[in-house]
């Protein structure tokens, strides 16, 4: 069976650990030095499931405001959004709704099939500096109709679950859209 390929967009405010999450999933060692993503970085992740192989095309967007306008070139055709905030920064959490709206306006196919994704509270290894509770994160995710995860790119906690969820949710979304188009979803 051929691999299914899905496009996953990783986005959010700067300094939230988006690139570190991708690198952690791909098996790279965590680095304590910070280098801002300029524009967009692309990677590929492959997963084996009983139903076959899934390939995620990972589009890691720079968090600076000036790069958000570049996004429209890259987010079209995306199947899943991973929206990241830093649990130690109230500012990054405040920006979640604006990022979500900016990125999903051009992706939603209809109100019946909103753009799916995950809200990820990163840096749980810094629990002693936490400003956003898990309860607040879950409430925001529910408001935006997103799945909720807490992760640490440094320790690897929750990272695999986020990307596996992206693969499974993308596959489900595509099946639903295809079924609706051919009349099976009614």
N, C-alpha and C positions, 0 to 999 in steps of 0.2 A: 504494500500500500504506500503511495507517495506521501511525503510529509505535508502537513498542513502548515501554512505560513501565515502568521498574524503579526500585525504592527501594534506595538505597545509604546505609548508616549509616557515618558517620565518627566514630570514638570513640578514647578513650585518655586517659592521664593529662593533667593540666594542663601548659601551657607546652611542648607538643610541636610546635606549629605546624599543628594540624588546620585551623583557619580560614584560615590563610595558604596552605595547600595548595589549598583550595577556591578561594580568591580568585585564586591564581596560575593555576589551570586556567581560570577564567572570564575571565582576561585583565586582572585588576586589578594595579596596581603594588604591589610589596612595600613594606610600611611597617615601619620599625624599632621603632616604639612598640608596646607590647603592651597589648591590651585583652582581658580574659578574656571568653569567651562565657558569658553568663548563660542557663542553660536550654538552649534548642535554637535553632539558626538553620537556615532552609531555603532552598535554592537549586535551580535547575534547569539542567541542562546537556544540550545536544542534540548528537548526533553522526550523521554520515552514513556508512553502510556500504553495500557493494554490495547487500546483502540488504534494505536499507531504513534508515529513521531510527530511532535509539534515543534515548529521553529518560531521563536519570537524574534522579530526585528525590533531591537530596542533603540528608541529615539530619545536620547538624553538631552533635554533642552537647558541651555544656560538660564539661570534664574534672574539675571539682571533685566530690568524693565526694557532696556533698549533691544534685547533679544526676543522679547515676546512677539514683536511684529514679524520676525522670521518664521515663527511657528506655523503660520498658515500654510507655508509651503510643505511643511513636514507632517502636520497632523491630519491633513486630509487622508481619508482612507484608513485611519487608525481604528483598531478594534477595542482597545482598552487604554484607560488612563490610570497611571499611578501618580497621584498627587501627594507630594511629600511636604511635611512641615517638621520643625525642630521642637521637640517637647520642652526644651529649655528656653524657648523664645516666643513670647506672646505675640511679638510683631509678625513672625512667620505664620502663626495660626490665624491672625487677623486677615492676612492676605489670601487665605484659602478660597473664599467665596469668589473674590475677584478673578483669581487664576482659573477657577473652575468655569466661570461664565465666559471668560475670554477664550478659553480653549474649546469649550463645547458648543458654542454658538454655531460654528461652521461644520460640526461633526454629526449632530443629531439628525437622524433621518426622518423622524416623526415623533410626536409626543408619545406614541405607542411604543417606540423603540429608542428611549433616551440612551445617550452614550454611557456605557458602563465603565466602572473602574473601582479603584481602591483609594482610600485616604490612609496615608501612612504617617504615623507619628514616629519619627526617627530619633535616635540617640538615647534609648532607654538605659544605656549603660551609665548615663549621667543622672540617675534617679535623684540624687541629692540636690540637683539644680533644676528639677522639674517645675515648670510654670503652667503646663497644660495637663490636667488630669485625664486619665483614660476615659472617664465618664464624659468629659467635654468633647474629646475626640470622637467617641461613639455617637454623641448627639449630632455633631457636625456631619459625620458620615451618613447618618440616618436622614438628616435634612437634605443632603445632596444625593441621596439614593446610591451611596457608595458602600463597598465593603470596608471594614476597618481593621487595620493591623498596627501593631507597635513593633518596632525593629531596632536593632543596633547593627550598623554596618561594621562597627569595631569588633563585636563579639560574634556576629553572625546570627544572633537571636532573631527569629521570625523572617529572615531574608528569603529563604527558599519558599516559604509559604506564600509570600507576596507574588513571586514570579510564577509559581505553580497555579495560583488562583488566576493570574492574568491569562495563562494558557487555557485553563478550563473554561473560564468565563468567556473568552474570545470564541472558543469552539461552540459553546452554547448559544451565544449571540448570533453567530453566523448561521447555525442550524435553524434558529427561530426566524431569522430574516428570510432564508430560503424557503422555509415552509410557508410563511405568509405570502411570499411572492407567487408561489404555485398553488395557493389556495388550501393548503393542509392545515394552516394555523387557525382556521375559522371554525 
